[in-house]
Amino acid sequence: MKNKILCCCLMVFASALNAQMTEKQKIGEVLDSWHLAAANADFDAYFGKMTKDGVFVGTDAMENWQNEEFRTFSRPYFDRGKAWNFTAVQRNIYLDEAKNFAWFDELLDTQMKICRGSGVLIKENGQWKIAHYVLSIAVPNENVDELVQIKEKKDDKLLMELKKNP
């Protein structure tokens, strides 16, 4: 009897673990196909993976694109047949208990060399959609001082403007 109970518990645990892995795999596929849609300049496929109120935060301090603004900004790149080409080389995906909300981080191979992407996905009508994405350029710690010198004047000016208009 104990063996049957233990076996049932293990089956439930394995089933739950498998379901979580399946959701993580689905999310990974959404992210990979999203990146591929950009590489292939497929505007509809790319924005079809985002929620209607999705946000894309780019590498520039002022790039906090709401969906419609991001579509407008991106359209010329897609229309030229060349958007951007990001390939995940490492990714971590996390899920809430209900498996309707996920967050992730990924290291990307890009034209800017190694970048980090992170974001949030939500499940809409049974489909995972990107609600928020943040792209960051990865900077080795030993190069931070050098980078700060490169961007110091522009950042100081922008900080002054931002502090005037909170």
C-alpha positions as CSV (number, residue, x, y, z in Angstrom):
1,M,0.0,0.0,0.0
2,K,2.8,2.4,0.9
3,N,4.4,1.7,-2.5
4,K,1.2,2.6,-4.3
5,I,0.9,5.9,-2.4
6,L,4.6,6.7,-3.1
7,C,4.2,5.8,-6.7
8,C,1.1,8.0,-7.0
9,C,2.9,10.9,-5.3
10,L,5.9,10.5,-7.7
11,M,3.6,10.4,-10.7
12,V,1.8,13.6,-9.6
13,F,5.2,15.3,-8.9
14,A,6.6,14.2,-12.3
15,S,3.4,15.3,-14.1
16,A,3.6,18.8,-12.4
17,L,7.3,19.0,-13.3
18,N,6.7,18.0,-16.9
19,A,3.8,20.5,-17.2
20,Q,6.2,23.3,-15.9
21,M,8.9,22.2,-18.4
22,T,6.4,22.2,-21.2
23,E,5.4,25.8,-20.3
24,K,9.0,26.9,-20.2
25,Q,9.6,25.2,-23.5
26,K,6.6,27.1,-25.0
27,I,7.9,30.4,-23.6
28,G,11.4,29.6,-25.0
29,E,9.8,28.9,-28.4
30,V,7.9,32.2,-28.3
31,L,11.1,34.2,-27.5
32,D,13.1,32.4,-30.1
33,S,10.5,32.9,-32.8
34,W,10.1,36.6,-31.8
35,H,13.9,37.1,-32.3
36,L,13.7,35.1,-35.6
37,A,10.8,37.3,-36.8
38,A,13.0,40.4,-36.3
39,A,15.9,38.8,-38.1
40,N,13.6,37.9,-41.0
41,A,12.0,41.4,-40.9
42,D,8.6,39.8,-40.4
43,F,6.7,42.8,-38.8
44,D,3.4,41.0,-38.2
45,A,5.0,37.9,-36.7
46,Y,7.2,40.0,-34.5
47,F,4.4,42.2,-33.1
48,G,2.0,39.3,-33.0
49,K,4.2,37.9,-30.2
50,M,3.6,41.0,-28.0
51,T,0.6,42.1,-26.0
52,K,-1.4,45.0,-27.4
53,D,0.0,47.1,-24.5
54,G,3.5,45.6,-24.7
55,V,6.6,47.7,-23.8
56,F,10.1,47.5,-25.3
57,V,12.8,49.2,-23.3
58,G,15.9,49.7,-25.5
59,T,19.5,50.4,-24.7
60,D,19.3,54.2,-25.0
61,A,18.2,55.9,-21.8
62,M,15.1,57.4,-23.6
63,E,14.0,54.2,-25.3
64,N,10.9,53.2,-23.3
65,W,8.6,52.3,-26.2
66,Q,4.9,51.6,-25.7
67,N,3.6,49.2,-28.3
68,E,2.3,51.7,-30.9
69,E,5.3,53.9,-30.6
70,F,7.6,50.9,-31.0
71,R,5.7,49.8,-34.1
72,T,6.1,53.2,-35.7
73,F,9.8,53.3,-34.8
74,S,10.5,49.8,-36.0
75,R,8.5,49.9,-39.2
76,P,11.2,51.4,-41.4
77,Y,13.7,48.7,-40.3
78,F,11.3,45.9,-41.1
79,D,10.3,47.5,-44.4
80,R,13.9,47.6,-45.5
81,G,14.1,43.9,-44.9
82,K,16.6,44.2,-42.1
83,A,15.6,44.7,-38.5
84,W,17.9,43.2,-35.9
85,N,19.3,39.8,-35.3
86,F,19.4,38.5,-31.7
87,T,20.1,34.9,-30.8
88,A,19.7,33.7,-27.2
89,V,22.8,31.8,-26.0
90,Q,21.6,31.4,-22.4
91,R,18.1,31.8,-20.9
92,N,16.4,31.5,-17.5
93,I,12.6,31.3,-17.3
94,Y,10.5,31.5,-14.2
95,L,6.8,30.9,-13.8
96,D,4.2,31.8,-11.2
97,E,2.2,28.9,-9.6
98,A,-0.8,29.4,-11.9
99,K,1.5,29.3,-14.9
100,N,-0.2,32.4,-16.4
101,F,2.7,34.8,-15.7
102,A,6.4,34.3,-16.5
103,W,9.6,36.3,-16.3
104,F,13.0,35.6,-17.9
105,D,16.5,36.8,-18.5
106,E,18.7,35.9,-21.5
107,L,22.1,36.5,-22.8
108,L,22.0,37.4,-26.5
109,D,24.5,37.3,-29.4
110,T,23.8,40.5,-31.3
111,Q,25.3,43.0,-33.7
112,M,26.2,44.9,-30.5
113,K,28.0,41.8,-29.2
114,I,26.7,40.3,-25.9
115,C,23.5,41.9,-24.7
116,R,21.0,40.9,-22.0
117,G,17.3,40.7,-22.5
118,S,14.8,40.4,-19.7
119,G,11.1,40.6,-19.6
120,V,7.7,39.4,-18.7
121,L,5.2,37.2,-20.5
122,I,1.6,36.7,-19.8
123,K,-0.8,34.0,-21.1
124,E,-3.6,35.5,-23.2
125,N,-6.2,33.1,-24.5
126,G,-3.8,30.1,-23.9
127,Q,-0.9,31.8,-25.8
128,W,2.2,33.3,-24.2
129,K,2.7,37.0,-25.2
130,I,5.6,39.3,-24.4
131,A,4.3,42.1,-22.2
132,H,7.6,43.8,-21.3
133,Y,11.1,43.4,-22.7
134,V,14.3,45.2,-21.6
135,L,17.4,45.1,-23.8
136,S,20.7,46.0,-22.1
137,I,24.3,46.0,-23.5
138,A,26.4,43.8,-21.3
139,V,29.6,45.7,-20.1
140,P,32.4,43.8,-18.5
141,N,33.1,45.3,-15.0
142,E,36.7,46.1,-15.9
143,N,35.4,48.4,-18.7
144,V,32.7,50.3,-16.8
145,D,35.0,53.3,-16.0
146,E,35.9,53.6,-19.7
147,L,32.3,53.4,-20.7
148,V,31.3,56.0,-18.2
149,Q,33.8,58.4,-19.6
150,I,32.4,57.9,-23.1
151,K,28.9,58.7,-22.1
152,E,29.4,61.1,-19.3
153,K,28.7,64.4,-21.1
154,K,25.5,63.1,-22.7
155,D,24.3,61.5,-19.5
156,D,25.0,64.6,-17.4
157,K,23.0,66.7,-19.9
158,L,20.1,64.2,-19.9
159,L,20.1,63.9,-16.1
160,M,19.8,67.6,-15.8
161,E,16.8,67.6,-18.1
162,L,15.2,64.7,-16.4
163,K,15.6,66.2,-12.9
164,K,13.9,69.4,-14.1
165,N,10.9,67.5,-15.3
166,P,10.3,64.5,-13.0
